[in-house]
Amino acid sequence: MKRFAWRLQRVLDLKIKEEEVKREALMAVTEQAAAVRGRILMERAAFRRTLSELRGRDGWLRLTEQEMLLQYGHVFEARMRQLESRLAELEEQRRAKIAEVLEVRKFRKGLEKLREKARAEFMKNGQKLEQNEMDEHTTIRFARALMEQS
C-alpha cells in the first residue's frame, strides 16, 4: 500500500511554526509584564522601608528627611503611574498575543482534523482496494479449481 501524503501538510507545518513563534512572543511580553510588576513592587517596598526608617529617627533629623521625602513624593508617584501605565500596555499586548495564539491554534486544530479525516478515508480506500484484490485472487483460484476439475 502506498504511503499517505496529504496535500495541505505544508500549510499545517507552517501553522505549527507560526503558533510556536506567536507563543514565544506571548512569553516575551508576559516576562516583560512580570518584570515591570516586580519593579513596581520593589519600588513601593523601598519607599515603605524609607518611611519606616524615618519613624525610627529622632526629632530634627526626622523632620528634615521627612520634608525632603515629601518634596520628592510626587516624583515617586509619577514613576509609579509611568510603571503602571507600562504594565497596562503590556497586559493589553499580552491579551492581543493570547488572541493571536488561540486563533492560530484553532486553525491548526481544524487542519489536523482534516488531515485525520483524510487519513481515515485513505485507510478505508486502501482496505477496500485490498479486499477487492483478495476477492479477485479468490475468484481466480476458484475458477482455476473449477477448470482443473472439468
C-alpha positions in Angstrom: 0.0 0.0 0.0 1.3 3.4 -0.9 2.2 6.0 1.7 -0.3 8.6 2.9 0.5 12.0 1.5 -1.7 15.0 2.4 -1.7 18.0 0.1 -2.1 20.5 3.0 0.7 19.1 5.2 3.0 22.1 4.4 0.3 24.5 5.4 -0.2 22.6 8.7 3.6 22.7 9.3 3.7 26.4 8.7 0.8 26.9 11.1 2.6 24.9 13.7 5.7 27.0 13.3 3.6 30.2 13.4 1.9 29.1 16.6 5.3 28.4 18.2 6.6 31.9 17.1 3.4 33.6 18.5 3.7 31.6 21.7 7.3 32.7 22.1 6.2 36.4 21.5 3.5 35.9 24.2 6.0 34.5 26.6 8.3 37.5 26.0 5.5 40.0 26.7 4.5 38.0 29.8 8.0 38.1 31.1 8.2 41.9 30.4 5.0 42.4 32.3 6.3 40.3 35.2 9.5 42.4 35.3 7.5 45.6 35.4 5.2 44.2 38.1 8.3 43.2 40.1 9.8 46.7 39.6 6.6 48.3 40.9 6.6 46.0 44.0 10.3 46.7 44.6 10.0 50.5 44.4 6.9 50.5 46.6 8.7 48.3 49.2 11.8 50.6 49.1 9.5 53.7 49.6 7.8 52.0 52.6 11.1 50.9 54.0 12.3 54.5 53.8 9.2 55.7 55.6 9.6 53.1 58.3 13.2 54.1 58.8 12.1 57.7 59.2 9.8 56.7 62.0 12.8 55.5 64.0 14.8 58.7 63.7 14.8 61.5 66.3 13.4 64.9 66.1 15.1 67.5 63.9 16.8 64.9 61.6 13.5 63.1 61.1 11.7 66.4 60.2 14.3 67.4 57.6 14.4 64.0 56.0 10.6 63.7 56.1 10.3 67.1 54.4 12.7 66.1 51.7 10.9 62.8 51.2 7.5 64.6 50.9 9.0 67.1 48.4 10.1 64.3 46.1 6.9 62.2 46.8 5.3 63.5 43.5 8.4 62.1 41.6 7.7 58.7 43.2 4.0 58.9 42.3 4.8 59.9 38.7 7.2 57.0 38.4 4.5 54.6 39.8 2.0 56.0 37.3 4.5 55.5 34.5 5.2 51.9 35.5 1.5 51.1 35.9 0.9 52.6 32.5 3.6 50.5 31.0 2.2 47.4 32.8 -1.3 48.2 31.4 0.2 48.4 27.9 2.0 45.1 28.3 -1.2 43.5 29.6 -3.1 44.7 26.5 -0.3 43.4 24.3 -0.5 40.1 26.2 -4.2 39.8 25.6 -3.8 40.5 21.9 -1.0 37.9 21.7 -3.2 35.4 23.5 -6.0 36.0 21.0 -3.5 35.5 18.1 -2.2 32.3 19.6 -5.7 31.0 20.1 -6.7 31.9 16.5 -3.7 30.1 15.0 -4.3 27.1 17.3 -7.9 26.9 16.2 -6.9 27.0 12.6 -4.2 24.4 13.2 -6.6 22.1 15.1 -9.0 22.4 12.2 -6.3 21.4 9.7 -5.3 18.4 12.0 -8.9 17.2 12.0 -9.0 17.5 8.2 -5.7 15.5 8.0 -7.1 12.8 10.3 -10.3 12.6 8.3 -8.3 12.4 5.0 -6.0 9.7 6.6 -9.1 7.7 7.7 -10.5 8.0 4.2 -7.2 6.9 2.7 -7.0 3.9 5.0 -10.6 3.0 4.2 -10.0 3.2 0.5 -6.8 1.2 0.9 -8.6 -1.5 2.8 -11.3 -1.5 0.2 -8.7 -2.0 -2.6 -7.0 -4.7 -0.6 -10.3 -6.5 -0.1 -11.2 -6.2 -3.8 -7.7 -7.6 -4.7 -8.2 -10.5 -2.2 -11.7 -11.2 -3.7 -10.2 -11.2 -7.2 -7.5 -13.7 -6.2 -10.1 -15.9 -4.5 -12.3 -15.8 -7.6 -9.3 -16.7 -9.9 -8.3 -19.6 -7.6 -11.9 -20.8 -7.5 -12.1 -20.5 -11.3 -8.8 -22.4 -11.8 -10.0 -25.1 -9.4 -13.2 -25.5 -11.4 -11.3 -25.6 -14.7 -9.0 -28.3 -13.4 -12.0 -30.4 -12.3 -13.6 -30.2 -15.7 
